Amino acid sequence: MARRRKGRPIDGILVLDKPSGMSSNQALQIAKRLFFAAKAGHTGSLDPLATGVLPLCFGEATKFSQYLLDADKAYASTVIMGATTATGDADGELLEERDASDLTESDVATALRGFEGEIEQVPSMYSAIKRDGQPLYKLARQGIEVEREARRVEIKRLELRAFRAGPKPEADIYLECSKGTYVRSLAEDLGKVLGCGAHVGALRRTQAGPFGLQDAVTLQTLESLKQNDELARMDGLLLPADTALDALPLVRLTESGGFYLRQGQPVLVPNAPCNGIVRVALESGEFLGVGEILDDGRVAPRRLVVSR
Protein backbone atom coordinates (compact mmCIF):
# COMPACT_ATOMS: atom_id res chain seq x y z
CA MET A 1 0.00 0.00 0.00
CA ALA A 2 1.33 3.44 -0.95
CA ARG A 3 2.33 5.63 1.98
CA ARG A 4 -0.12 8.47 2.45
CA ARG A 5 1.41 11.94 2.52
CA LYS A 6 0.79 14.17 5.51
CA GLY A 7 -0.54 17.63 4.83
CA ARG A 8 -2.96 19.42 2.55
CA PRO A 9 -3.13 18.55 -1.17
CA ILE A 10 -2.58 22.09 -2.44
CA ASP A 11 -1.34 23.00 -5.91
CA GLY A 12 0.46 26.06 -7.27
CA ILE A 13 3.67 28.07 -7.29
CA LEU A 14 4.85 30.35 -4.51
CA VAL A 15 7.48 32.88 -5.50
CA LEU A 16 9.48 33.20 -2.30
CA ASP A 17 11.87 36.05 -1.51
CA LYS A 18 14.48 33.85 0.14
CA PRO A 19 16.29 35.45 3.09
CA SER A 20 20.06 35.40 3.47
CA GLY A 21 21.70 32.84 5.73
CA MET A 22 19.33 30.03 4.83
CA SER A 23 19.64 27.22 2.30
CA SER A 24 17.00 26.83 -0.39
CA ASN A 25 15.89 23.54 1.16
CA GLN A 26 15.54 25.13 4.60
CA ALA A 27 13.37 27.86 3.09
CA LEU A 28 11.30 25.25 1.26
CA GLN A 29 10.71 23.21 4.42
CA ILE A 30 9.59 26.30 6.37
CA ALA A 31 7.15 27.30 3.61
CA LYS A 32 5.88 23.73 3.30
CA ARG A 33 5.24 23.62 7.05
CA LEU A 34 3.47 26.98 7.08
CA PHE A 35 1.15 25.86 4.28
CA PHE A 36 0.87 22.38 5.81
CA ALA A 37 1.40 21.13 2.25
CA ALA A 38 1.59 17.46 1.38
CA LYS A 39 4.09 17.90 -1.45
CA ALA A 40 6.53 20.66 -2.37
CA GLY A 41 9.85 21.23 -4.12
CA HIS A 42 12.11 24.12 -5.12
CA THR A 43 13.35 24.93 -8.59
CA GLY A 44 17.10 25.22 -8.25
CA SER A 45 19.27 26.17 -5.29
CA LEU A 46 20.18 29.66 -4.23
CA ASP A 47 23.32 29.97 -2.08
CA PRO A 48 22.70 30.59 1.65
CA LEU A 49 24.30 34.03 1.19
CA ALA A 50 21.88 34.90 -1.61
CA THR A 51 18.43 36.43 -1.34
CA GLY A 52 15.60 36.87 -3.79
CA VAL A 53 13.42 34.95 -6.20
CA LEU A 54 13.05 31.26 -5.35
CA PRO A 55 9.97 29.67 -6.95
CA LEU A 56 8.53 26.85 -4.84
CA CYS A 57 6.21 24.31 -6.44
CA PHE A 58 3.37 22.69 -4.50
CA GLY A 59 1.40 19.58 -5.42
CA GLU A 60 0.75 19.17 -9.14
CA ALA A 61 2.97 22.15 -9.94
CA THR A 62 6.03 20.05 -9.02
CA LYS A 63 5.54 18.24 -12.33
CA PHE A 64 6.70 21.36 -14.16
CA SER A 65 9.61 22.45 -11.95
CA GLN A 66 12.10 21.45 -14.65
CA TYR A 67 10.92 24.30 -16.85
CA LEU A 68 11.89 26.76 -14.11
CA LEU A 69 15.21 24.98 -13.55
CA ASP A 70 15.96 25.45 -17.26
CA ALA A 71 14.81 29.08 -17.37
CA ASP A 72 17.02 32.15 -17.63
CA LYS A 73 17.85 33.99 -14.41
CA ALA A 74 18.80 37.56 -13.44
CA TYR A 75 20.94 38.72 -10.51
CA ALA A 76 22.13 41.86 -8.78
CA SER A 77 25.46 41.33 -7.06
CA THR A 78 28.15 43.24 -5.22
CA VAL A 79 31.62 42.00 -6.12
CA ILE A 80 34.47 42.81 -3.74
CA MET A 81 37.91 43.09 -5.32
CA GLY A 82 41.25 42.67 -3.58
CA ALA A 83 40.29 39.52 -1.67
CA THR A 84 39.75 35.88 -2.58
CA THR A 85 37.86 33.37 -0.46
CA ALA A 86 37.62 29.57 -0.43
CA THR A 87 34.00 29.60 -1.58
CA GLY A 88 34.07 32.60 -3.91
CA ASP A 89 31.69 34.50 -1.64
CA ALA A 90 31.70 36.33 1.68
CA ASP A 91 30.81 33.16 3.63
CA GLY A 92 34.12 31.50 2.79
CA GLU A 93 37.50 31.53 4.50
CA LEU A 94 39.71 34.43 3.40
CA LEU A 95 42.58 33.04 1.34
CA GLU A 96 44.41 36.11 0.05
CA GLU A 97 44.25 39.90 0.28
CA ARG A 98 45.93 42.62 -1.70
CA ASP A 99 45.59 46.40 -1.96
CA ALA A 100 43.55 47.18 -5.08
CA SER A 101 43.40 50.96 -4.57
CA ASP A 102 44.71 51.59 -8.08
CA LEU A 103 41.72 49.82 -9.64
CA THR A 104 39.37 52.16 -11.53
CA GLU A 105 35.77 51.98 -12.65
CA SER A 106 37.00 51.92 -16.24
CA ASP A 107 39.21 48.89 -15.48
CA VAL A 108 36.23 46.93 -14.12
CA ALA A 109 33.89 47.97 -16.95
CA THR A 110 36.44 46.92 -19.57
CA ALA A 111 37.04 43.56 -17.87
CA LEU A 112 33.32 42.85 -17.59
CA ARG A 113 32.87 43.26 -21.35
CA GLY A 114 35.00 40.16 -21.80
CA PHE A 115 32.33 38.08 -20.06
CA GLU A 116 29.40 39.08 -22.27
CA GLY A 117 27.85 36.47 -24.56
CA GLU A 118 28.71 32.77 -24.53
CA ILE A 119 31.59 31.91 -22.21
CA GLU A 120 33.24 28.83 -20.71
CA GLN A 121 32.84 28.66 -16.95
CA VAL A 122 34.30 26.16 -14.48
CA PRO A 123 31.79 25.55 -11.66
CA SER A 124 32.91 26.24 -8.11
CA MET A 125 33.72 23.34 -5.80
CA TYR A 126 31.05 24.87 -3.57
CA SER A 127 28.30 24.40 -6.15
CA ALA A 128 25.46 21.87 -5.93
CA ILE A 129 26.63 19.97 -9.02
CA LYS A 130 26.91 16.28 -8.21
CA ARG A 131 29.90 13.98 -8.70
CA ASP A 132 29.14 10.28 -8.18
CA GLY A 133 25.92 11.26 -6.41
CA GLN A 134 27.61 13.69 -4.02
CA PRO A 135 27.17 17.48 -4.29
CA LEU A 136 30.50 19.16 -4.87
CA TYR A 137 30.06 21.40 -1.83
CA LYS A 138 29.96 18.33 0.43
CA LEU A 139 33.24 17.10 -1.04
CA ALA A 140 34.73 20.58 -0.65
CA ARG A 141 33.82 20.65 3.03
CA GLN A 142 35.75 17.40 3.44
CA GLY A 143 38.79 19.04 1.89
CA ILE A 144 38.37 17.11 -1.35
CA GLU A 145 38.76 18.90 -4.66
CA VAL A 146 37.91 17.20 -7.95
CA GLU A 147 38.45 18.26 -11.53
CA ARG A 148 35.45 20.03 -13.04
CA GLU A 149 34.79 20.41 -16.73
CA ALA A 150 34.15 23.89 -18.06
CA ARG A 151 30.53 24.51 -19.07
CA ARG A 152 29.26 26.80 -21.77
CA VAL A 153 26.87 29.42 -20.41
CA GLU A 154 25.52 32.65 -21.81
CA ILE A 155 25.65 36.07 -20.18
CA LYS A 156 22.88 37.86 -22.04
CA ARG A 157 23.23 41.19 -20.28
CA LEU A 158 25.97 42.47 -17.99
CA GLU A 159 26.05 45.95 -16.49
CA LEU A 160 28.31 47.77 -14.05
CA ARG A 161 25.85 49.84 -12.04
CA ALA A 162 28.12 51.32 -9.37
CA PHE A 163 31.77 51.37 -8.37
CA ARG A 164 33.30 52.30 -5.04
CA ALA A 165 37.07 52.76 -5.04
CA GLY A 166 39.38 51.87 -2.14
CA PRO A 167 41.82 49.18 -0.95
CA LYS A 168 39.02 46.66 -1.55
CA PRO A 169 36.91 48.23 -4.31
CA GLU A 170 33.29 47.20 -4.67
CA ALA A 171 31.39 46.86 -7.93
CA ASP A 172 27.60 46.52 -8.15
CA ILE A 173 26.76 44.46 -11.22
CA TYR A 174 23.56 43.27 -12.86
CA LEU A 175 23.40 40.24 -15.13
CA GLU A 176 20.88 38.21 -17.07
CA CYS A 177 22.09 34.73 -17.85
CA SER A 178 21.30 31.20 -18.93
CA LYS A 179 20.72 28.33 -16.51
CA GLY A 180 23.84 26.94 -14.86
CA THR A 181 25.64 30.28 -14.63
CA TYR A 182 27.51 30.74 -11.35
CA VAL A 183 27.91 34.35 -10.20
CA ARG A 184 30.62 33.25 -7.75
CA SER A 185 32.64 31.81 -10.62
CA LEU A 186 32.08 35.01 -12.60
CA ALA A 187 33.38 37.08 -9.67
CA GLU A 188 36.44 34.85 -9.25
CA ASP A 189 37.21 34.98 -12.98
CA LEU A 190 36.79 38.77 -12.95
CA GLY A 191 39.30 38.96 -10.09
CA LYS A 192 41.79 36.90 -12.10
CA VAL A 193 41.43 39.15 -15.15
CA LEU A 194 41.96 42.24 -12.97
CA GLY A 195 44.89 40.59 -11.19
CA CYS A 196 43.66 41.36 -7.69
CA GLY A 197 41.24 38.54 -6.81
CA ALA A 198 37.53 39.00 -6.12
CA HIS A 199 34.55 37.40 -4.47
CA VAL A 200 30.80 37.90 -4.16
CA GLY A 201 29.91 40.11 -1.21
CA ALA A 202 26.15 40.12 -1.78
CA LEU A 203 23.84 38.38 -4.24
CA ARG A 204 20.15 38.86 -4.99
CA ARG A 205 18.23 36.94 -7.63
CA THR A 206 15.81 39.35 -9.25
CA GLN A 207 14.27 37.05 -11.87
CA ALA A 208 13.73 33.32 -12.47
CA GLY A 209 11.95 32.56 -15.72
CA PRO A 210 8.69 34.53 -15.76
CA PHE A 211 8.87 35.42 -12.05
CA GLY A 212 10.42 38.56 -10.59
CA LEU A 213 10.76 40.29 -7.26
CA GLN A 214 7.37 41.94 -7.85
CA ASP A 215 5.83 38.45 -7.48
CA ALA A 216 7.82 37.45 -4.41
CA VAL A 217 6.54 36.91 -0.87
CA THR A 218 8.67 36.85 2.28
CA LEU A 219 8.64 34.17 4.95
CA GLN A 220 7.68 36.89 7.43
CA THR A 221 4.50 37.55 5.45
CA LEU A 222 3.65 33.86 5.43
CA GLU A 223 4.33 33.53 9.17
CA SER A 224 2.13 36.54 9.93
CA LEU A 225 -0.75 35.10 7.90
CA LYS A 226 -0.31 31.72 9.56
CA GLN A 227 -0.34 33.23 13.05
CA ASN A 228 -3.58 35.01 12.21
CA ASP A 229 -5.05 31.76 10.84
CA GLU A 230 -5.51 33.31 7.39
CA LEU A 231 -5.05 30.16 5.33
CA ALA A 232 -7.30 31.38 2.54
CA ARG A 233 -5.11 34.45 2.04
CA MET A 234 -2.02 32.26 2.10
CA ASP A 235 -3.46 29.95 -0.53
CA GLY A 236 -4.33 33.04 -2.58
CA LEU A 237 -0.60 33.76 -2.88
CA LEU A 238 -0.10 30.56 -4.90
CA LEU A 239 0.12 31.14 -8.64
CA PRO A 240 -1.37 28.64 -11.11
CA ALA A 241 0.98 25.84 -12.17
CA ASP A 242 0.86 26.88 -15.82
CA THR A 243 2.45 30.27 -15.06
CA ALA A 244 5.77 28.39 -15.09
CA LEU A 245 5.13 27.54 -18.74
CA ASP A 246 4.43 30.98 -20.18
CA ALA A 247 7.24 30.56 -22.72
CA LEU A 248 5.54 27.51 -24.30
CA PRO A 249 2.94 27.84 -27.09
CA LEU A 250 -0.63 27.31 -25.89
CA VAL A 251 -2.89 24.68 -27.50
CA ARG A 252 -6.59 24.59 -26.63
CA LEU A 253 -8.68 21.42 -26.81
CA THR A 254 -12.39 20.73 -26.89
CA GLU A 255 -13.90 18.82 -23.98
CA SER A 256 -13.80 15.61 -26.02
CA GLY A 257 -10.19 16.24 -27.03
CA GLY A 258 -9.29 16.79 -23.40
CA PHE A 259 -11.02 13.55 -22.44
CA TYR A 260 -8.95 11.48 -24.86
CA LEU A 261 -5.73 13.27 -23.95
CA ARG A 262 -6.34 12.43 -20.29
CA GLN A 263 -6.69 8.78 -21.35
CA GLY A 264 -3.17 8.98 -22.73
CA GLN A 265 -4.19 9.28 -26.38
CA PRO A 266 -2.75 11.80 -28.87
CA VAL A 267 -5.38 14.10 -30.34
CA LEU A 268 -5.54 16.21 -33.48
CA VAL A 269 -5.69 19.96 -32.93
CA PRO A 270 -6.32 22.38 -35.82
CA ASN A 271 -3.70 25.15 -36.24
CA ALA A 272 -1.36 23.64 -33.65
CA PRO A 273 2.40 24.35 -33.87
CA CYS A 274 4.33 22.08 -36.22
CA ASN A 275 6.56 20.58 -33.54
CA GLY A 276 7.90 20.88 -30.02
CA ILE A 277 6.52 21.01 -26.48
CA VAL A 278 3.26 22.88 -25.84
CA ARG A 279 1.09 23.68 -22.85
CA VAL A 280 -2.40 22.31 -23.19
CA ALA A 281 -5.68 23.70 -21.88
CA LEU A 282 -9.37 23.18 -22.53
CA GLU A 283 -11.35 25.82 -24.43
CA SER A 284 -12.86 26.65 -21.03
CA GLY A 285 -9.37 27.66 -19.82
CA GLU A 286 -8.73 24.67 -17.56
CA PHE A 287 -5.04 23.76 -17.65
CA LEU A 288 -4.35 20.13 -18.57
CA GLY A 289 -0.58 19.95 -18.67
CA VAL A 290 2.21 19.65 -21.21
CA GLY A 291 2.06 17.88 -24.57
CA GLU A 292 4.31 17.27 -27.54
CA ILE A 293 3.50 17.72 -31.22
CA LEU A 294 4.05 14.44 -33.08
CA ASP A 295 5.24 14.13 -36.67
CA ASP A 296 1.65 13.64 -37.84
CA GLY A 297 0.54 16.89 -36.17
CA ARG A 298 -1.29 15.32 -33.23
CA VAL A 299 -0.68 16.43 -29.65
CA ALA A 300 0.53 13.66 -27.34
CA PRO A 301 0.31 13.96 -23.54
CA ARG A 302 3.66 14.26 -21.77
CA ARG A 303 2.94 15.63 -18.28
CA LEU A 304 -0.67 16.11 -17.17
CA VAL A 305 -2.15 17.50 -13.97
CA VAL A 306 -4.55 15.48 -11.89
CA SER A 307 -7.85 17.25 -11.29
CA ARG A 308 -8.82 17.45 -7.62
C-alpha positions in Angstrom: 0.0 0.0 0.0 1.3 3.4 -1.0 2.3 5.6 2.0 -0.1 8.5 2.4 1.4 11.9 2.5 0.8 14.2 5.5 -0.5 17.6 4.8 -3.0 19.4 2.6 -3.1 18.5 -1.2 -2.6 22.1 -2.4 -1.3 23.0 -5.9 0.5 26.1 -7.3 3.7 28.1 -7.3 4.8 30.3 -4.5 7.5 32.9 -5.5 9.5 33.2 -2.3 11.9 36.0 -1.5 14.5 33.8 0.1 16.3 35.4 3.1 20.1 35.4 3.5 21.7 32.8 5.7 19.3 30.0 4.8 19.6 27.2 2.3 17.0 26.8 -0.4 15.9 23.5 1.2 15.5 25.1 4.6 13.4 27.9 3.1 11.3 25.2 1.3 10.7 23.2 4.4 9.6 26.3 6.4 7.2 27.3 3.6 5.9 23.7 3.3 5.2 23.6 7.0 3.5 27.0 7.1 1.2 25.9 4.3 0.9 22.4 5.8 1.4 21.1 2.2 1.6 17.5 1.4 4.1 17.9 -1.5 6.5 20.7 -2.4 9.9 21.2 -4.1 12.1 24.1 -5.1 13.4 24.9 -8.6 17.1 25.2 -8.2 19.3 26.2 -5.3 20.2 29.7 -4.2 23.3 30.0 -2.1 22.7 30.6 1.6 24.3 34.0 1.2 21.9 34.9 -1.6 18.4 36.4 -1.3 15.6 36.9 -3.8 13.4 35.0 -6.2 13.0 31.3 -5.4 10.0 29.7 -6.9 8.5 26.9 -4.8 6.2 24.3 -6.4 3.4 22.7 -4.5 1.4 19.6 -5.4 0.7 19.2 -9.1 3.0 22.2 -9.9 6.0 20.1 -9.0 5.5 18.2 -12.3 6.7 21.4 -14.2 9.6 22.5 -12.0 12.1 21.4 -14.7 10.9 24.3 -16.8 11.9 26.8 -14.1 15.2 25.0 -13.5 16.0 25.4 -17.3 14.8 29.1 -17.4 17.0 32.2 -17.6 17.8 34.0 -14.4 18.8 37.6 -13.4 20.9 38.7 -10.5 22.1 41.9 -8.8 25.5 41.3 -7.1 28.1 43.2 -5.2 31.6 42.0 -6.1 34.5 42.8 -3.7 37.9 43.1 -5.3 41.3 42.7 -3.6 40.3 39.5 -1.7 39.8 35.9 -2.6 37.9 33.4 -0.5 37.6 29.6 -0.4 34.0 29.6 -1.6 34.1 32.6 -3.9 31.7 34.5 -1.6 31.7 36.3 1.7 30.8 33.2 3.6 34.1 31.5 2.8 37.5 31.5 4.5 39.7 34.4 3.4 42.6 33.0 1.3 44.4 36.1 0.1 44.3 39.9 0.3 45.9 42.6 -1.7 45.6 46.4 -2.0 43.5 47.2 -5.1 43.4 51.0 -4.6 44.7 51.6 -8.1 41.7 49.8 -9.6 39.4 52.2 -11.5 35.8 52.0 -12.6 37.0 51.9 -16.2 39.2 48.9 -15.5 36.2 46.9 -14.1 33.9 48.0 -16.9 36.4 46.9 -19.6 37.0 43.6 -17.9 33.3 42.9 -17.6 32.9 43.3 -21.3 35.0 40.2 -21.8 32.3 38.1 -20.1 29.4 39.1 -22.3 27.9 36.5 -24.6 28.7 32.8 -24.5 31.6 31.9 -22.2 33.2 28.8 -20.7 32.8 28.7 -17.0 34.3 26.2 -14.5 31.8 25.6 -11.7 32.9 26.2 -8.1 33.7 23.3 -5.8 31.1 24.9 -3.6 28.3 24.4 -6.2 25.5 21.9 -5.9 26.6 20.0 -9.0 26.9 16.3 -8.2 29.9 14.0 -8.7 29.1 10.3 -8.2 25.9 11.3 -6.4 27.6 13.7 -4.0 27.2 17.5 -4.3 30.5 19.2 -4.9 30.1 21.4 -1.8 30.0 18.3 0.4 33.2 17.1 -1.0 34.7 20.6 -0.7 33.8 20.7 3.0 35.8 17.4 3.4 38.8 19.0 1.9 38.4 17.1 -1.3 38.8 18.9 -4.7 37.9 17.2 -8.0 38.4 18.3 -11.5 35.5 20.0 -13.0 34.8 20.4 -16.7 34.1 23.9 -18.1 30.5 24.5 -19.1 29.3 26.8 -21.8 26.9 29.4 -20.4 25.5 32.6 -21.8 25.7 36.1 -20.2 22.9 37.9 -22.0 23.2 41.2 -20.3 26.0 42.5 -18.0 26.1 46.0 -16.5 28.3 47.8 -14.1 25.8 49.8 -12.0 28.1 51.3 -9.4 31.8 51.4 -8.4 33.3 52.3 -5.0 37.1 52.8 -5.0 39.4 51.9 -2.1 41.8 49.2 -1.0 39.0 46.7 -1.5 36.9 48.2 -4.3 33.3 47.2 -4.7 31.4 46.9 -7.9 27.6 46.5 -8.2 26.8 44.5 -11.2 23.6 43.3 -12.9 23.4 40.2 -15.1 20.9 38.2 -17.1 22.1 34.7 -17.8 21.3 31.2 -18.9 20.7 28.3 -16.5 23.8 26.9 -14.9 25.6 30.3 -14.6 27.5 30.7 -11.3 27.9 34.3 -10.2 30.6 33.3 -7.8 32.6 31.8 -10.6 32.1 35.0 -12.6 33.4 37.1 -9.7 36.4 34.8 -9.3 37.2 35.0 -13.0 36.8 38.8 -12.9 39.3 39.0 -10.1 41.8 36.9 -12.1 41.4 39.2 -15.1 42.0 42.2 -13.0 44.9 40.6 -11.2 43.7 41.4 -7.7 41.2 38.5 -6.8 37.5 39.0 -6.1 34.5 37.4 -4.5 30.8 37.9 -4.2 29.9 40.1 -1.2 26.2 40.1 -1.8 23.8 38.4 -4.2 20.2 38.9 -5.0 18.2 36.9 -7.6 15.8 39.3 -9.3 14.3 37.1 -11.9 13.7 33.3 -12.5 11.9 32.6 -15.7 8.7 34.5 -15.8 8.9 35.4 -12.1 10.4 38.6 -10.6 10.8 40.3 -7.3 7.4 41.9 -7.8 5.8 38.5 -7.5 7.8 37.5 -4.4 6.5 36.9 -0.9 8.7 36.9 2.3 8.6 34.2 5.0 7.7 36.9 7.4 4.5 37.5 5.4 3.6 33.9 5.4 4.3 33.5 9.2 2.1 36.5 9.9 -0.8 35.1 7.9 -0.3 31.7 9.6 -0.3 33.2 13.1 -3.6 35.0 12.2 -5.0 31.8 10.8 -5.5 33.3 7.4 -5.0 30.2 5.3 -7.3 31.4 2.5 -5.1 34.5 2.0 -2.0 32.3 2.1 -3.5 30.0 -0.5 -4.3 33.0 -2.6 -0.6 33.8 -2.9 -0.1 30.6 -4.9 0.1 31.1 -8.6 -1.4 28.6 -11.1 1.0 25.8 -12.2 0.9 26.9 -15.8 2.4 30.3 -15.1 5.8 28.4 -15.1 5.1 27.5 -18.7 4.4 31.0 -20.2 7.2 30.6 -22.7 5.5 27.5 -24.3 2.9 27.8 -27.1 -0.6 27.3 -25.9 -2.9 24.7 -27.5 -6.6 24.6 -26.6 -8.7 21.4 -26.8 -12.4 20.7 -26.9 -13.9 18.8 -24.0 -13.8 15.6 -26.0 -10.2 16.2 -27.0 -9.3 16.8 -23.4 -11.0 13.6 -22.4 -8.9 11.5 -24.9 -5.7 13.3 -23.9 -6.3 12.4 -20.3 -6.7 8.8 -21.4 -3.2 9.0 -22.7 -4.2 9.3 -26.4 -2.7 11.8 -28.9 -5.4 14.1 -30.3 -5.5 16.2 -33.5 -5.7 20.0 -32.9 -6.3 22.4 -35.8 -3.7 25.2 -36.2 -1.4 23.6 -33.6 2.4 24.4 -33.9 4.3 22.1 -36.2 6.6 20.6 -33.5 7.9 20.9 -30.0 6.5 21.0 -26.5 3.3 22.9 -25.8 1.1 23.7 -22.8 -2.4 22.3 -23.2 -5.7 23.7 -21.9 -9.4 23.2 -22.5 -11.3 25.8 -24.4 -12.9 26.7 -21.0 -9.4 27.7 -19.8 -8.7 24.7 -17.6 -5.0 23.8 -17.7 -4.4 20.1 -18.6 -0.6 20.0 -18.7 2.2 19.7 -21.2 2.1 17.9 -24.6 4.3 17.3 -27.5 3.5 17.7 -31.2 4.1 14.4 -33.1 5.2 14.1 -36.7 1.7 13.6 -37.8 0.5 16.9 -36.2 -1.3 15.3 -33.2 -0.7 16.4 -29.6 0.5 13.7 -27.3 0.3 14.0 -23.5 3.7 14.3 -21.8 2.9 15.6 -18.3 -0.7 16.1 -17.2 -2.1 17.5 -14.0 -4.6 15.5 -11.9 -7.9 17.3 -11.3 -8.8 17.4 -7.6 
